[in-house]
Structures are given as structure tokens and as C-alpha cells.
Amino acid sequence: MEMARVRPAPNAWVAIVEALRRAGLDADSAERVQRSIDRLQTEIREVSPDLDLEAFVAAGVVRENDPASEARLRRAHHATRGTSTFSSRAKFLIHLVTRSRSDPEQADVTILQLMDSLERQIPGPVVRVVACQASSAQLSAALPPGADLSKVLGREGPLPPLFAELSSPGLAGAELHATPSDDRPAFGFGERDPRRTGPLRIACGEWIPSLGPIHAPREARSESEAAVPSQVHLVMPVYAWMEFAVCEVLWHRDVPHGGPPVASTHVGRVGESLDMLGSSPAIDVLGSFERCPSTTLPEVLRSATPTYRDLLQKAFDYLGEPYEAFEHWRYFVECPPLRSTLLVRRPLAPR
């Protein structure tokens, strides 16, 4: 519908036709295209005085529970699959919020990621798929003196943060390659290994200490206090094509909060702060946000259940906490728009 607002002007149509000619369009076809454009421009000029463009745009918005609109959205989304460097049937990004081990006024976050049926769409050099957020220096500062960094979740194994026993076997050095940067482990996706016959599945994660405060600030008395956030932001960026995006939050019951979380999807902008992102207009998506009573996945994602549950158990074992110690919220989005961000926000507890 935004195309209706920015339809090409007459000069722009001329440039388009000229570009088609340069691309090899023959003269007869170019003339037919130009005649069609002329007829379209005439029709637009005749109806423009009576055209309520805002109403037209509003009428075209995807309506909730409109099967025809949802089917069109799915077809359009699947048609863009080949334009992404790599794709996955589903991507899970799971955030486990716990009290900091070193500072009771801060929250630690353990992030798990699962990519199901990952495929390379466009051949080329290794493309980074996952990078840890916490640097080795940040982790070392949060650990007790003498603690072994290789025992921290996400730092184990020859290809951190890969869980070799949960992902598809034989990936290291074949399709996944270490691409560390700035003291942060990472891995990238190269060419498909011709020896692989089944779908490619990647499971990984990391522990991030002291990501933010657990209490909202009192009335700010200084600039430093004014900079303290009043809510927590947990995000899932959509950089590549995926059929389903699942952003989950498991909030430990011992961590206070200021109310239930809310979820929304926004246009992702490089370098934009989370506060700015949350205040930008939300995108209408096919999805749901709800509190989960168990680890049961939606029917369309049941094939990923064993890996999903094993990945969660890895985090529970590392944190020393059972599933029952957490509130579980799931933001499930079908056909997430490319270059968008799934955002879950929760108000911090007042002091």
C-alpha cells in the first residue's frame, strides 16, 4: 500500500522505460509499455480529485483473521526467499533472565539460539551467522578469580558457541567456520557440504552477565539516573529469510518486574537504540504472544522439539535452575518481514 503513496511521477516512468530499453527491451515492446503508462497516468489524473488516498491505503492493510490477505502475505514472503543469502525454516531466540551472580541489583541473561533447516541460498564466501555478545574480557571480569572461562556457557568446544552434540553432526570446518572478532567467538556459514543428506540444524548459546538493572529508577535526580531504563528490552533481529520466528523470554520468578511483558515487531535500523526502536511504528504481523504452560511448541514446529528441549536443558543445567523456576512467554511470528526486529519489553520493578 505504501506504493500508492509513492507512485512514480511522469518523469520517473520515462526513466524506467529508458532503463528497460538499455536492458534489451525491443522497440515494439517499449512502445506498448509506454502506451500503457500513458493510459494509467490519464486514469490517475481523471480520478485524483475524487480519490481518498488515505482511505485506499487503509483499506488495503492486512486484516486480522482474513484468510485471503494472510495467503497473499505468505505467497509474497516465500517469493523473496531466494533473495536472502541464507534462509531457515524457523529461528528461535530464547532469553533466560536471572539475577546476576555477582550483583543482586543486576540481571544476567542467558541467550539460546536454534536455527532449523538452515540453507545457503546464494553461493559465496563465509557469511557470519552467530556472534557472541559478551566479550571474553567482560566474562572474565564477572567470574570469580581463577575461574575457567572455557567452562562458561557458549565458550566450550572447538567452535564456540556451537553445541556440537545438539547441532547437525560434522559441521565444524565443513559448513560452519570460526570467525572470531573483537574478543568474541562467532561462526559463519560457508558452502553446503555435499555429504550432508538431512536438514542443517544449529544450536548455540551464551551467558551474558549484568546486562541491566532489575529495578526501575526513582525520580531522576541527575543525568546519570535519568539514563537508567525503566523497562527491559529483549530483541530478535530478522536479518535473513525465515518462515517462522520465535522470540521467547523465560523470566526467573525470583527476579522482580513491574508487570506483564508486551511484544511487537518494528522496522530494524542499523545503530538505532532500543528505546528509539520501541517508540517507532510497529509492523502488523501474523503472530501471537502468550504465556506458555510448558515447552510444547506450535504444531508447525514440532519437528524441532527434541533439539529445542535439549538446548533449554543445557541452559537449566548451567544455571542450576529447573524449568518450573521461570515464567515462560513466547512471541511467535509467521513470515517475519526481512530487516525487522521482534521486540519484547517488560517494565522493571519499582523500588
Secondary structure, DSSP 8 states (H G I E B T S, - for coil): -HHHHT---HHHHHHHHHHHHHTT--HHHHHHHHHHHHHHHHHHHHHGGG--HHHHHHHTS--TT-HHHHHHHHHHHHHTGGGSSEEEEEEEEEEEEEE-SS-TTEEEEEEEEEEEEEEE-S--S-EEEEE-SS-HHHHHHHS-TT--GGGSTTS-SSSTTB-TTTS-TT-BTTTEEE--BTTB-EEEE-S--TT--S-EEEEEEEEEEEEEESB---S--SHHHHTS-SEEEEEEEE-SEEEEEEEEEEEETTS--SS--EEEEEE--TT--HHHHHHS-B---EEEEEE-SSS---GGGGGGHHHHHHHHHHHHHHHT--GGGEEEEEEEEES--TTEEEEEEEE-B--
